[in-house]
Amino acid sequence: MGEVMSVITLTDSTIEHIKHCLKDKPETAGFRFSVKQSGCTGFAYVPEIVNQPNENDIASNHSGVNVYVDPDSVEIIKGTVLDYVTSGLGQKQMVFKNPNVTDSCGCGESFAVKGDDS
């Protein structure tokens, strides 16, 4: 499975959603996961469909999907489970279950991790 799957876990529903998003994309296209500094608590997730990985990305293929992870984000996202769920109102969304999160903002857009002094 490669190093990526030791960093994050993608549920079956997430894989199916990503496969749908990658339809008609180049063979090198894949799902890239990273974080950026943002919001009132420190970090925000950046899940994206990309045509190719960044130069230093950690890459692997999981169930036919290219998965890329930003190496600078590994310590922040290690152990995160990405799940694609349907909310009570029928809206589908990706949710992140990150064991490293120590605090999050009220709107749910940003989060803090242990050792983050942002």
C-alpha positions as CSV (number, residue, x, y, z in Angstrom):
1,M,0.0,0.0,0.0
2,G,2.9,2.4,0.4
3,E,3.7,4.9,3.1
4,V,0.5,7.0,2.6
5,M,-1.7,4.3,4.1
6,S,0.4,4.3,7.2
7,V,-0.4,8.0,7.5
8,I,-4.1,8.3,6.6
9,T,-7.0,5.8,6.2
10,L,-9.6,6.2,3.5
11,T,-12.9,4.5,4.0
12,D,-14.6,2.6,1.1
13,S,-17.1,5.4,0.6
14,T,-14.2,7.9,0.4
15,I,-12.5,5.8,-2.2
16,E,-15.7,5.5,-4.3
17,H,-16.2,9.3,-4.1
18,I,-12.6,10.0,-5.2
19,K,-12.9,7.5,-8.1
20,H,-16.0,9.4,-9.2
21,C,-14.1,12.7,-9.0
22,L,-11.2,11.3,-11.0
23,K,-13.3,10.1,-13.9
24,D,-11.9,11.6,-17.1
25,K,-8.7,12.8,-15.5
26,P,-5.2,12.0,-16.6
27,E,-3.6,8.7,-15.3
28,T,-1.3,10.7,-12.9
29,A,-4.3,12.4,-11.3
30,G,-5.1,11.6,-7.8
31,F,-6.3,12.7,-4.4
32,R,-3.9,15.0,-2.5
33,F,-4.3,15.6,1.3
34,S,-2.5,18.3,3.2
35,V,-3.0,21.0,5.8
36,K,-2.4,24.8,5.7
37,Q,-2.2,27.3,8.5
38,S,-5.6,28.9,8.7
39,G,-8.4,30.2,10.9
40,C,-8.5,31.0,14.5
41,T,-7.2,27.7,15.8
42,G,-4.2,27.0,13.6
43,F,-4.8,24.6,10.7
44,A,-7.3,23.7,8.0
45,Y,-7.5,20.5,5.9
46,V,-6.8,20.8,2.2
47,P,-8.3,17.7,0.3
48,E,-8.0,18.2,-3.4
49,I,-8.1,16.4,-6.7
50,V,-4.8,17.1,-8.6
51,N,-3.5,16.1,-12.0
52,Q,-0.2,15.1,-10.6
53,P,1.6,15.0,-7.2
54,N,3.9,17.8,-6.0
55,E,7.6,17.0,-6.3
56,N,8.1,15.8,-2.7
57,D,4.7,14.2,-2.1
58,I,4.5,10.8,-0.5
59,A,2.5,8.7,-3.0
60,S,0.8,5.3,-3.2
61,N,-2.1,3.7,-4.9
62,H,-5.0,2.5,-2.8
63,S,-7.8,0.5,-4.5
64,G,-7.0,2.0,-7.8
65,V,-6.7,5.6,-6.6
66,N,-3.5,7.6,-6.6
67,V,-3.2,9.1,-3.1
68,Y,-0.7,11.9,-2.4
69,V,0.2,13.4,1.0
70,D,2.2,16.5,1.6
71,P,5.3,15.4,3.6
72,D,5.2,18.6,5.7
73,S,1.7,17.7,6.9
74,V,2.4,14.1,8.0
75,E,2.9,14.8,11.7
76,I,-0.3,16.8,11.9
77,I,-2.5,14.3,10.0
78,K,-0.9,11.0,11.0
79,G,-3.7,8.6,12.0
80,T,-6.5,10.6,10.3
81,V,-9.5,8.6,8.9
82,L,-11.2,10.3,6.0
83,D,-14.8,9.3,5.6
84,Y,-17.4,10.4,3.1
85,V,-20.7,10.5,4.9
86,T,-24.3,11.6,4.4
87,S,-25.6,14.0,7.0
88,G,-29.0,14.1,8.6
89,L,-30.2,16.5,5.8
90,G,-29.0,14.2,3.0
91,Q,-25.9,16.3,2.2
92,K,-22.8,14.3,1.5
93,Q,-19.4,15.5,2.8
94,M,-16.0,14.3,3.7
95,V,-15.2,14.2,7.4
96,F,-11.8,14.0,9.1
97,K,-11.3,12.0,12.2
98,N,-7.9,13.1,13.4
99,P,-6.5,11.8,16.7
100,N,-4.0,14.6,16.9
101,V,-6.6,17.4,17.2
102,T,-6.7,19.1,20.6
103,D,-9.0,22.0,19.8
104,S,-11.2,23.2,16.9
105,C,-13.0,26.4,16.2
106,G,-16.7,26.8,16.6
107,C,-17.4,26.8,12.9
108,G,-15.3,23.6,12.3
109,E,-13.1,25.2,9.7
110,S,-9.8,25.1,11.6
111,F,-8.1,23.0,14.3
112,A,-5.1,22.8,16.6
113,V,-2.8,19.9,17.4
114,K,-0.6,19.0,20.3
115,G,2.5,21.2,20.4
116,D,1.0,23.9,18.1
117,D,1.5,27.4,19.5
118,S,-0.3,29.2,16.6
